[in-house]
Amino acid sequence: MTGTLYGIGVGPGDPELMTVKAYRRLKEAAVIAYPKKGRQSKSYAEQIIDAYFAPEEKRRLGLHFPMTKDRALLEPKWNEAADAIWAELSAGRDVAFVTEGDPLLYSTFIHLMHVMERRYPDAPIEVVPGVSSANAAAARLRLPLADGDEQVAIVPARDDYEAMKAAILAHDCVIFFKVAKVIDLMIRLLRELDLLHRAAVVTKVTSREEVIWDVERLEGAELEYLTLLVVRK
């Protein structure tokens, strides 16, 4: 009997924000798979599940996905990851692939799921949703994302001043993911729109390493990858 691949969102950082269903699927699965970082460092999702599962408790499968957009480098690694998962599934073992936040919101699991569907169309796949960092930031900041007829957008921040400006102007609230690499651009934009006082920046929200920044002093700062910006007009 073929095992099932579970895409499991383990939440934004605080292990207590993992859902009961996510915990149950992880407990039942024979193998926990995760995006693998360097030899000495753990992925963020793996750090979250360590609160519940010791590394030696069950088999862990680290899958390496290069941080590049070069398809010639990416495709072999994605195929290799799919093959490794299929080896477990075809042996009858369930595999739980963990990702921070939600598996279908800017997650590594999205592309992995598509590769599995293409290479192994008979592989059973189930997605377990998780609490996203957008929801977690709203809770930590006590900042409603949308009320009544208001419009909210989730936007990947990029080095395009006019596009970022248009996103803010078109919505009542915008959550910018991956903002670290363009924080200076965003600060300049917020200053132009007189919205610095309506913005908040959070790194690793709800985790033990969480930082809520003083937006007024962020220009020139080097921020970690897991940093988001919320602008509510």
QUISULVEN-V864749 format. One line per field, one symbol per residue. ss: DSSP state (a for helix, b for strand, c for the rest). phi: phi as a letter, one per 40 degrees, with the letter a starting at -180 (. if undefined). burial: b if it has 24 or more other ideal C-beta (glycine too) atoms within 12 Angstrom, else e. A space follows every 50 residues. Layout:
ss = ???
phi = ???
burial = ???
This chain:
ss = cccbbbbbbcbcccaaaccaaaaaaaaaccbbbbbbcccccccaaaaaac ccccccccbbbbbbccccccaaaaaaaaaaaaaaaaaaaaccccbbbbbc bccccccaaaaaaaaaaaaccccbbbbbccccaaaaaaaaaccccccccc cbbbbbccccaaaaaaaaaaccbbbbbccaaaaaaaaaaaaacccaaabb bbbcccccccbbbcaaacccccccccbbbbbbc
phi = .ccbcbcbcbgcicdcccccccccccccccbbbaccbcccbbcccccccc cbbcdccacbbcbcbdcabcccccdcccccccccccdccccgbcbbccac gbcbbfbdcdcdcccccccbccccbbbbcbcccccccdcccfbccaafcc bbbbbccacadcccccccccbcabbccfcdcbcccccccccccfbdcbba bbbfdgccbdbbccdcbcdgcbbcdcbbbbbbc
burial = eebbbbbbbbbbbbbebbeeebbebbeebbbbbbbbeeeeeebbbbbbbb ebbeeeeeebbbbbbeeeeeeeeeeebbbbbbebbbebbeeebbbbbbbb bbbebbbbbbbbbebbeeebeebbbbbbbbbbbbbbbbbbbebebeeeee ebbbbebeeeeeebbebbeebbbbbbbbbbebbebbbebbeeeebbeebb bbbbbbbeebbbbebeebeeeebbebbbbbbbb
